[in-house]
Amino acid sequence: MTNPVEVNPEVTDPAAKQFPSEVGAPKVEVSERSADQERPSDYYVKEFIIKGRDLKADKELHERNSLAVLNEAIQRGLHPKGDVKLVKATNLDDGINSSVTYKVEVVPAHVDHVAGEANTPTKALAE
């Protein structure tokens, strides 16, 4: 993962190391809080490994995974700012399992000035 100190070597405040967005590096903070994203980005990325399913035809699976992505982003201190998107679905080499990857645009919660606009699982279910 990216070290926020490398982004701005003059930063010596320990709080800034924990919250890189406080010193102008929100993408670094998002990548550090993302489950499956290592490069600085505005997106929370999450990969799921699924056993024996036709991924393209399973709308219910994608709906449940989307809710899980929103929930997990919030639990990691990120506010989702849009809809969850399916990025990739691939069959794994074992011939049994598949991998599905989702992403959602996020903002670190502590710098979100319009927190009420964050997408949540409750809002997504209501749509």
CORNOR-V755166 format. One record per pair of residues at least 4 apart in sequence whose ideal C-beta (glycine too) atoms are under 8 Angstrom apart, sorted by sequence separation. I is the first residue (numbers start at 0). J is the second residue. D is the distance in whole Angstrom. If there is no record, write none. Layout:
BEGIN
i->{I;I}
j->{J;J}
d->{D;D}
END
This chain:
BEGIN
i->{1;2;3;4;6;11;12;13;14;15;20;24;25;26;27;28;29;36;40;53;57;58;59;60;61;62;63;64;65;66;67;68;69;70;71;73;79;90;91;106;107;118;119;120;121;122;1;10;19;20;49;52;72;73;91;106;118;4;10;15;19;30;36;54;72;73;90;91;108;111;3;14;15;20;29;30;33;36;72;90;91;19;20;30;36;52;89;19;30;33;34;35;88;89;108;12;18;29;30;33;34;35;69;88;29;32;33;34;35;49;68;87;88;106;3;4;10;19;27;29;33;34;87;88;3;6;26;29;87;26;29;69;85;86;7;24;26;68;85;86;103;3;6;7;25;85;86;7;47;65;84;6;65;83;84;3;45;64;83;84;47;83;3;6;82;45;81;45;80;81;3;61;79;80;3;43;79;80;1;45;79;80;45;78;3;43;77;78;1;43;77;78;0;1;77;78;0;72;76;77;43;76;55;68;72;76;78;43;54;68;69;64;68;73;1;43;65;78;80;82;0;1;34;64;80;81;1;61;79;80;60;78;79;79;83;34;82;33;44;32;48;54;32;33;51;73;32;50;51;52;54;50;73;49;50;29;48;49;48;49;69;48;49;69;70;47;69;46;47;46;47;46;47;66;69;45;46;44;45;44;45;66;44;65;66;43;42;43;42;43;42;43;41;42;41;35;41;36;32;29;29;29;28;25;25;25;20;21;18;20;21;20;18}
j->{5;6;7;8;10;15;16;17;18;19;24;28;29;30;31;32;33;40;44;57;61;62;63;64;65;66;67;68;69;70;71;72;73;74;75;77;83;94;95;110;111;122;123;124;125;126;6;15;24;25;54;57;77;78;96;111;123;10;16;21;25;36;42;60;78;79;96;97;114;117;10;21;22;27;36;37;40;43;79;97;98;27;28;38;44;60;97;28;39;42;43;44;97;98;117;22;28;39;40;43;44;45;79;98;40;43;44;45;46;60;79;98;99;117;15;16;22;31;39;41;45;46;99;100;16;19;39;42;100;40;43;83;99;100;22;39;41;83;100;101;118;19;22;23;41;101;102;24;64;82;101;24;83;101;102;22;64;83;102;103;67;103;24;27;103;67;103;68;103;104;27;85;103;104;28;68;104;105;27;71;105;106;72;105;31;71;105;106;30;72;106;107;30;31;107;108;31;103;107;108;75;108;88;101;105;109;111;77;88;102;103;99;103;108;37;79;101;114;116;118;37;38;71;101;117;118;39;99;117;118;99;117;118;119;123;75;123;75;86;75;91;97;76;77;95;117;77;95;96;97;99;96;119;96;97;77;96;97;97;98;118;98;99;119;120;98;120;98;99;99;100;100;101;120;123;100;101;100;101;101;102;123;102;123;124;102;102;103;103;104;104;105;104;105;105;100;106;102;107;105;106;107;107;106;107;110;107;109;107;109;110;110;109}
d->{7;8;8;6;8;8;7;7;6;7;6;7;6;6;6;6;6;6;7;6;7;6;6;6;6;7;6;6;7;6;6;6;7;6;6;7;7;7;7;7;7;6;7;6;7;7;7;5;4;4;7;6;4;7;5;5;6;6;7;5;7;5;7;7;8;7;8;6;7;7;7;7;5;8;7;6;7;7;5;5;6;4;5;6;4;6;7;4;5;8;8;5;6;5;8;8;6;7;6;5;7;6;5;7;6;7;5;5;4;7;8;7;5;8;7;6;5;7;5;6;8;7;7;8;6;7;4;7;5;6;7;6;7;5;6;7;6;5;8;6;7;4;8;7;8;6;5;7;6;8;7;5;4;5;6;7;8;8;7;7;8;5;6;6;7;7;6;5;8;5;5;6;5;5;7;7;7;6;5;6;5;6;8;6;7;8;4;5;6;4;7;8;6;7;6;5;5;6;6;6;7;5;7;5;5;7;5;5;4;8;7;6;6;8;7;7;7;6;7;7;6;7;7;6;7;6;6;8;6;7;8;4;4;7;8;8;8;7;7;4;7;5;6;8;6;8;6;6;7;6;6;5;7;7;8;6;5;5;7;7;6;6;6;6;5;7;5;6;5;7;8;5;8;5;6;7;8;7;5;7;8;6;5;7;7;7;4;5;7;8;6;5;5;7;7;7;8;8;7;6;8;7;5;7;6;7;4;8;7;7;7;5;6}
END
